[in-house]
Amino acid sequence: MPLIPKVWGALITHLMKLSIFIALFTYCCQVYCQNANPYSIWKSSYHKCESLKDGTYSGLQKTKNLTSRDTIVKELYCLFQIDTTDLLFGSYFDVSCKTKNGVQHQYSYNGDFFISCLNNNCGLYQGKNELSGLTGLTHNYLLFNPFNDIENSEMSLMDSIDLIFVGEEKFADWDVFHFQVESGVDTSSMVKVLSSRFDFWINKKDLMPVQYSVYYQVDLAGVVCEQYEEFKLLSYSLNDLKVSAFHTLQWYADNGYAIQSRITEKSNPEILKVGDLVPKWDLTTNQKQRINSSDHGYKLILFDFFYQSCFPCLKAIPMLNQLNAEYGDKGLLVVGIDNVDTKDERFYEFVKERKIAYPVAISENSLAKDFNVGSYPTLFLMDSTGKLLFTSSGFGPGSEKELGELIDSLLREK
């Protein structure tokens, strides 16, 4: 009989240990399952980024644009301070950027001024009126969006897209979670996206994103092109920034930067109007043809100012080819003028790839300034005396019919 209490006691002790083990095991499984859930990790990382106030980071960005074969590599060092009430950038920042070929780019924004310096030459926007003119240019300035602008980064897209957990990896000195998102064809806009892929690497230690890449395959007006961007952090320190670390205008002046106010550049030239005489011009085309305003031998000349990665410009090429084919032997000269890209091997490949039948010229910015070109494509139709007969900015569905009918009627009169 005395053995029974001892047996019961041992059994109860064993059951208690077992219940504790089961409870711990269940808890661990719940924690593991939660962490293994891609959306749980993703949301935690997103919310961590939302909570950022300021910080510093260094990183490396690689970019290949749609119409370029080369990858641009930039080293970046950035200080930032989040201000959700700021309507322009949503943060203040101080950035030093360097390319592989040694070009130095420095830009700073503190709510009162924005300054952008290429090597030692700076342009300054200051005051509400000037800063408001930056609205359409904010995307041109490199920042690590998950830190500086989480709402507009690719991380915000994941609510409506399937998220794939690729696995755990080693990146630099960090253990990371690797996530991926792939999407299919999107033909809802003018630019047809054939496929896209987003990859993100999140630091296991603090759940901060430390690398992302974005890949697109696009039907760009009949030609399949690829675009790629990768941004990886090399180091970062968060929520411990001293505001005094930001550069001031005095710092730029003391360090030998030549600063020019944008006010002096805002004397908008008068737009050329129908009836005006166009400026004198002199061009050498890809066909080795030398033409100028006083020696060309044509009844009508149609200029198309464009650049190679401009989507509306690409959409206009078939129309220009058609006008050249229909009226080229009746007195019309069509000339494409690229004042953005360089005249290299890629230029000739572009002309061949796009099957451009009319002459194309690479021109310095001076000609675009002479013609007061402010957007692309911009078309100018003039007669043999240089009198402007038609001008149009942009390209839309009705452009081809309107211009074709005008050219046809003008050539019938001459």
Protein Blocks (a to p, Z undefined) as FASTA:
>chain_A
ZZmmmmmmmmmmmmmmmmmmmmmmmmmmmmmmmmmpmklmmmmmmmmmmmpmbdcddddd
ddddfkbcbdcdddddddddddfkbmklopacddddddfkopacddddehjaccddehja
ccddedjklmmmmmmmmmmpccdfklmmmmlmmklmmmmpccddfbdcdehjbccddddd
dddddfkbmbdcfbdcddddddfklopafbdcddddddeehiacddddddddfbdcehia
cfklpccfklmmmnopacddfklmmmccddddehiacdddddddfkopacdfklnopabd
cdddddfklmklmmmmmmmmmmmmmmmmnopacddddfkbccdfklmmmmmmnopabdcd
dddfklmmmnopabdcddddddfkopafbdcedjdfklmmmmmmmmmmmmmmZZ
